Amino acid sequence: MQSIEANKLIVGLQKELAKSGIVAEKLVKGLQELRPYALAEEDPTLTKVIRLTYEHIENTGTFNIPIPADEAVVEGEEIENDMDMEDFENKKSSLDYLLSLMLDAKNPTNRQDLMEYRDMLKNY
């Protein structure tokens, strides 16, 4: 994100995640505070990812979305993921990775991963 305040919020969420793990109430509140910055930056993809993320955490109490795969997926092919999402550390790592993507959302590689997170959140 371009806003210093937004980046401080993201870094704060990452620190809280590292310290306390996935605490739904704190993460939802922080992401809800972050969303207006994405709206102000007129970034609809990031705005939607933030909303879908806090709604997902609010509904599930955790983060069940894996880190996107590195290789491109052929249409119609099943997505295989080595990550066992029952593992708490993997959930935490995936959410931390998503937050780090938000710090530099204009980067083309990060953008692609943000869109993959968006699609997985929508399909969850």
SVG drawing of the C-alpha trace seen along z (x, -y; Angstrom):
<svg xmlns="http://www.w3.org/2000/svg" viewBox="-19 -8 26 41">
<polyline fill="none" stroke="black" stroke-width="0.4" points="0.0,0.0 1.1,-3.5 -0.1,-5.0 2.4,-5.0 -0.5,-4.6 -1.8,-1.6 1.6,0.0 1.9,-0.6 -1.4,1.2 -0.2,4.2 3.1,4.4 1.1,4.2 -1.1,7.1 1.9,9.1 3.5,8.5 0.3,9.4 0.0,12.6 3.6,13.6 3.1,12.9 -0.4,14.2 -1.3,16.3 -4.7,16.1 -6.8,14.1 -10.0,13.5 -11.3,10.4 -8.0,8.5 -7.4,9.5 -10.9,8.7 -10.8,5.3 -7.4,4.5 -8.4,5.5 -11.6,3.5 -9.4,0.5 -7.2,1.2 -9.9,1.4 -10.6,-2.3 -7.0,-2.9 -7.4,-0.5 -10.6,-2.3 -8.8,-5.6 -6.1,-4.3 -8.8,-3.1 -7.5,0.5 -10.6,2.7 -8.7,6.0 -6.9,5.2 -10.1,3.7 -12.0,7.0 -9.2,9.2 -9.2,7.3 -13.0,7.6 -13.0,11.3 -10.2,12.0 -11.8,10.4 -15.2,12.0 -13.5,15.4 -11.7,15.0 -15.0,13.7 -16.9,16.7 -14.4,19.5 -12.4,18.1 -9.2,18.9 -7.6,18.6 -8.1,21.7 -6.6,20.4 -3.3,21.9 -0.4,20.0 -0.9,19.9 1.0,22.5 4.1,21.3 3.4,23.0 0.5,22.1 -2.5,24.4 -4.0,25.7 -7.7,25.0 -9.7,28.0 -6.7,29.4 -7.1,30.2 -5.0,28.0 -2.7,30.0 -1.4,28.3 1.3,29.7 0.1,27.7 -2.0,29.4 -4.3,26.6 -5.0,28.3 -1.5,27.3 -1.8,24.0 1.7,22.8 0.7,23.1 -2.4,21.1 -0.4,18.4 2.2,18.4 -0.4,18.1 -2.0,15.1 1.3,13.5 2.2,14.0 -1.1,12.4 -0.4,9.4 3.1,9.0 1.6,9.0 -0.5,6.1 2.5,4.0 3.5,3.9 0.3,4.6 1.4,2.9 4.2,5.5 3.0,7.7 4.0,10.9 2.3,9.9 -0.7,8.8 -1.1,12.2 -0.9,13.9 -3.5,11.4 -5.8,12.3 -5.3,16.0 -6.1,15.4 -9.2,13.4 -10.4,16.3 -9.7,18.9 -11.5,16.8 -14.5,16.4 -14.7,20.1 -14.2,21.2"/>
</svg>
